[in-house]
Amino acid sequence: QAIRPLSQEDVFRLEAAADPQIAPDGGMVAYVRRSNDIATDRTRSEIWIVGADGSGHRQLLPGEGETGSPRWSPDGAQLAYVRTHDETTTLEVLTLADGASRTLTTLPAGQSGLAWSPDGTQLAWAAFRPAAGPAAADLPERTEDMDWAAGAQVEERLSFRFDGAGELPMGRQQLFVIDLAGGEPRQLTDDEAGAGGDFAWSADGRALYFSADRRPDNGALAPDSELHRIDLATGEIETLTGRTGPDTTPRPSPDGTQLAWLGYDDHRMGYHNVELYVAGPDGTGPRSVTAELDRSVSAPQWSADGRMIYFLYDDSGQTRLARTNLEGHIEIGLDDLTPPTFGRPYTGGSFSVSMNGHVAATVGSSIRPPDVILMSPLGDTRVLTSLNEDVLAEIDLAPAEEIHWASPHDGLDIEGWVLYPPGFDPAREWPMILEIHGGPFSAYGPTFSAELRLMAAAGYVVVYTNPRGSTSYGYDFANLIHHDYPGHDYDDLMGAVDHMIGRGFIDEDRLFVTGGSGGGVLTAWIIGNTDRFAAAAVVKPVINWTSFVLYSDLPQFFYRYWFASAPWEDPEEYWRRSPLSLVGNVETPTLMMVGGADLRTPRAETEQYYSALHLNGVPTRLVVIPDSYHGISNSRPSRLLTKVAEILRWFEEYDPAAQAGGSEPEAAND
Ligand SMILES: CSCC[C@H](NC=O)C(=O)N[C@@H](CC(C)C)C(=O)N[C@@H](Cc1ccccc1)C(=O)O
């Protein structure tokens, strides 16, 4: 078959592995296989299984609906999982020996976490329990046959909506357990303070460790969760930490003599390194075992002998699996962990460790969505799945090229990647798209991105970078934008443009720029500072920091960590850093795009800028993605395609080469 560019339809053919769970004896891996269904325009999840030698690869639980969250029982004889069908979610358990599944209970909305007790007799999870909120004022009595408008929504919490979830009902997460022998779930925590989905069983099975911010009205305060331990017999809750700063992800050692967890001392910086701590089982004598690493770590998991803790961290745009002993001696195990999403090329990935030290992980690359890989205790690796061999064989994809340049601001080394269009010939001149990540404290890397690949397939050289502020380069690099965002990240990005132009194959008249969220902030900042780009697409930006910090879904967070004071205390600073302050300079034709239901960067941000551009006579267009929250591309597959298609259509309309009747980028995706 002829090699061809990636097409829109390919987004419905590509698949990705997620949440690999290796059996305790290391003999099998259950994982979640994700695919995009063209009929329903939804991402589907199904649990599959594969032997450690690659044999017996099959869907484990055919049947109605979708399955996810596979969790092995401690003896490996059973697998607990969650099934969702017709908007009902059930907790089910499969017995491997006979292949029979049984339903334990129906799970309420907001369920998170699922963990076996060490003796395999119980399962625990967290779920949301509603509570009464403030009442509306009294109105006349109504009878059932009357048809009145909905009553007033009365709110007293600062934080009452959350992107991806919508308006938050009153109530808290609580912990539940169920006995495998039968019976109803038992609610362990039942108070206004609540629990949290981030929990683990104690080694003796008599308690659960959990992380939660149990302060009254915690939604109004700076985030500060603590670790707690609840005794299952008495219901007594003991708080184990108390420093200022979040403490999360409690993980007791297999013999119960130590407790590991994640957290940091909160210095009110834009970025903090999340460190891995180890202490006694009651949290006493905590010490960081990753203090020297200068990276944020995640997903800690003990080795069976309690001598090592495995974890993930991002380094120079790639997610690594590493392990540390209790003295902080760190060994790198595996590179190229990859998330299962097809949107933009953010870092990510997941793994698990068996009792005998074999690791299952999701590993991919810039040209391959993640497969399941197995690593032996000696470090040998075996790829267990090849989910996309058939599709990838047809598609022309060259690996992302890593580039570096010195920032024109201060000479700082900045990293980025280039995707070349199919048929790229450096002897010709090419149009270029600069695509900018959000966060801003996050990182891009050489992971598979259908979004950016579709841009390259349309004939553009696509450049994406990790300017200052990005994670995976350490505390100092990220905090170079502390209270200074947007700032000299602008220079780093323009340095990327000049670096690419210096290579001789970029047409300077055909430069385009786009970015979403934090990347939308920087795109708008760029066009306020330069008219070098032929067109821009500003996606879900912050345009006006004053309106944003008071109207986003995290009003308790942004003004505290991203500014030195509140907007009414220093309005000039808020205005100085707002892209709206520069809109009078803009000459670049600019597309504006936002999810209609975005609560992180509310649509009013996008619409303010759209109005200002319009009023100033700058060519503009507003694209609203109906019902979409902030994560446009990873919510419905068609939204990813819409986002890219609208951006490319705009760039083509303002491409000087096209207007002059010259060569247009090939519209490979139309
Ligand atoms: C309490 S964390 C701060 C908000 C969060 N930052 C994550 O790094 C976030 O949502 N950032 C927005 C921009 C901000 C509201 C101005 C953002 O850029 N979102 C990213 C998504 C993202 C979130 C977390 C990690 C990576 C990416 C985007 O939509 O691309």
The ligand as a MOL file (V3000), in Angstrom:
LIG
                    3D

  0  0  0     0  0            999 V3000
M  V30 BEGIN CTAB
M  V30 COUNTS 30 30 0 0 0
M  V30 BEGIN ATOM
M  V30 1 C -4.0990 24.3710 39.5470 0
M  V30 2 S -3.1610 24.1010 38.1640 0
M  V30 3 C -3.2570 25.5320 37.1600 0
M  V30 4 C -4.1230 25.3550 36.0020 0
M  V30 5 C -3.6920 24.3580 34.9520 0
M  V30 6 N -2.3140 24.2690 34.8190 0
M  V30 7 C -1.7160 23.1610 34.5200 0
M  V30 8 O -0.5570 23.1510 34.2310 0
M  V30 9 C -4.3630 24.8190 33.6910 0
M  V30 10 O -5.4810 24.4470 33.4680 0
M  V30 11 N -3.7300 25.6450 32.8850 0
M  V30 12 C -4.3510 26.1380 31.6830 0
M  V30 13 C -4.0130 27.5840 31.4750 0
M  V30 14 C -4.3810 28.5210 32.5990 0
M  V30 15 C -5.7920 28.3560 33.0370 0
M  V30 16 C -4.0960 29.9320 32.1850 0
M  V30 17 C -3.7650 25.3580 30.5140 0
M  V30 18 O -2.8710 25.7960 29.8520 0
M  V30 19 N -4.2540 24.1830 30.2850 0
M  V30 20 C -3.6600 23.2110 29.3690 0
M  V30 21 C -3.9970 21.8410 29.8790 0
M  V30 22 C -3.0050 21.3070 30.7060 0
M  V30 23 C -3.2790 21.2540 32.0330 0
M  V30 24 C -2.3850 20.6420 32.8260 0
M  V30 25 C -1.2300 20.1230 32.2920 0
M  V30 26 C -1.0000 20.1820 30.9560 0
M  V30 27 C -1.8980 20.7740 30.1610 0
M  V30 28 C -4.2360 23.0950 28.0000 0
M  V30 29 O -5.4730 23.1330 27.8670 0
M  V30 30 O -3.4670 22.8530 27.0550 0
M  V30 END ATOM
M  V30 BEGIN BOND
M  V30 1 1 1 2
M  V30 2 1 2 3
M  V30 3 1 3 4
M  V30 4 1 4 5
M  V30 5 1 5 6
M  V30 6 1 5 9
M  V30 7 1 6 7
M  V30 8 2 7 8
M  V30 9 2 9 10
M  V30 10 1 9 11
M  V30 11 1 11 12
M  V30 12 1 12 13
M  V30 13 1 12 17
M  V30 14 1 13 14
M  V30 15 1 14 15
M  V30 16 1 14 16
M  V30 17 2 17 18
M  V30 18 1 17 19
M  V30 19 1 19 20
M  V30 20 1 20 21
M  V30 21 1 20 28
M  V30 22 1 21 22
M  V30 23 1 22 23
M  V30 24 2 22 27
M  V30 25 2 23 24
M  V30 26 1 24 25
M  V30 27 2 25 26
M  V30 28 1 26 27
M  V30 29 2 28 29
M  V30 30 1 28 30
M  V30 END BOND
M  V30 END CTAB
M  END
